[in-house]
Amino acid sequence: MSSYDPATDAPETPADPSVPGSQRARVGTVVWGLIVLALAALIIISRLGIVTLNGTYVLIGLMIGAGAALVIGGLLSARGRDKETTTGKS
């Protein structure tokens, strides 16, 4: 008689994004990650001498892009939350 249960050794399945309570990437995290990647790419391009960049214009462009991405991402996130069914509890 063995106490081995193969079901307990099975790997966990990843969280289903359609299930309430599952973890999804936050919009702010994605936007800040893209900002860091864009800055790194611009620094590499400027150091290679491919193009010369004005730091002020680069920062203004990144801030406009990041602000737009945060607003659009927030609106899309809110629209996705509105589709979920409510339980009627407040």
Sequence and secondary structure as in RCSB ss.txt:
>XXXX:A:sequence
MSSYDPATDAPETPADPSVPGSQRARVGTVVWGLIVLALAALIIISRLGIVTLNGTYVLIGLMIGAGAALVIGGL
LSARGRDKETTTGKS
>XXXX:A:secstr
     GGGGS      TTSTT     HHHHHHHHHHHHHHHHHHHHHHTSS   HHHHHHHHHHHHHHHHHHHHH
HHHHHHHTS   S  
